[in-house]
């Protein structure tokens, strides 16, 4: 399917990519809001895709990622998880070093 290839290309092209409802400035659900706030607190740039504005991605991403819910965070091409996992990783101090490792030094 062409949309699956598009999703794989998006994931490969962005070191840190969040599929979310809305945008970091205007999240459209509490879980997306939490994850985007955690990512902003890490202090590195990240890409996002609003699945509400992209219904085809919304319907096919769970097939590609094998993860049924949103938001979904990918770091270095790998699915890290959803809201609960990301918040726990942030609170334990695991998330920020993971992000810093993959974000190019000149991106900030």
C-alpha positions in Angstrom: 0.0 0.0 0.0 1.3 3.4 -0.9 0.2 5.0 2.4 2.3 2.5 4.3 5.3 3.5 2.3 4.6 7.2 3.0 4.4 6.5 6.7 7.7 4.5 6.7 9.3 7.4 4.8 8.0 9.9 7.4 9.4 7.8 10.2 12.8 7.3 8.5 13.1 11.0 7.6 12.6 12.4 11.2 14.9 11.4 14.1 12.1 12.2 16.5 8.5 12.0 15.2 5.2 12.3 17.1 2.0 11.2 15.5 -0.6 13.1 17.5 -4.1 14.6 17.5 -3.6 18.3 16.8 -0.3 20.1 17.1 2.0 20.7 20.0 0.6 24.3 20.2 -3.0 23.1 20.0 -3.3 19.5 21.0 -6.7 18.0 20.4 -6.6 15.4 23.2 -5.1 15.1 26.7 -2.7 12.3 25.8 -1.3 14.2 22.8 -1.0 17.3 25.0 1.0 15.3 27.7 3.4 13.8 25.2 4.1 17.0 23.3 4.7 18.8 26.7 7.2 16.1 27.7 9.0 16.4 24.3 9.1 20.2 24.6 10.6 19.8 28.1 13.4 17.7 26.6 14.5 20.8 24.8 15.1 19.3 21.4 13.3 19.9 18.1 10.9 17.2 17.0 8.6 16.6 14.1 4.9 15.9 14.4 2.1 14.8 12.2 -1.5 15.7 13.0 -3.5 12.5 12.4 -6.8 14.4 12.5 -5.7 16.4 9.5 -4.5 13.2 7.8 -7.2 10.6 8.1 -5.5 8.1 5.8 -2.4 8.1 8.1 -4.7 7.8 11.1 -6.3 4.7 9.8 -3.2 3.0 8.5 -0.5 3.9 11.1 -1.6 1.2 13.5 -1.0 -1.4 10.8 2.5 -0.1 10.2 3.5 0.4 13.9 1.5 -2.5 15.3 0.3 -0.1 18.0 -3.4 0.7 18.2 -3.6 4.0 20.0 -2.4 7.6 19.6 -0.2 9.5 20.2 2.7 7.4 18.9 6.3 8.5 19.3 9.1 7.3 17.1 12.8 7.9 17.9 15.5 6.8 15.3 12.9 5.0 13.3 11.6 2.8 16.2 8.3 3.1 18.0 8.9 4.1 21.6 5.3 4.0 22.7 2.3 6.0 23.6 1.5 8.5 26.4 2.0 6.3 29.5 5.3 4.9 28.3 6.6 8.3 27.2 5.6 10.0 30.5 7.3 7.2 32.5 10.4 7.4 30.5 10.6 11.1 31.0 10.1 10.9 34.7 12.8 8.2 35.0 15.2 10.2 33.0 15.4 7.8 30.1 13.8 9.9 27.4 15.9 13.0 27.1 19.2 11.1 26.5 17.5 9.0 23.9 16.3 12.1 22.1 19.6 14.0 22.4 21.5 11.0 20.9 19.5 11.1 17.7 18.9 14.9 17.2 21.7 16.5 15.1 23.8 19.0 17.0 22.9 21.8 14.5 19.1 21.2 14.8 18.6 23.3 17.9 
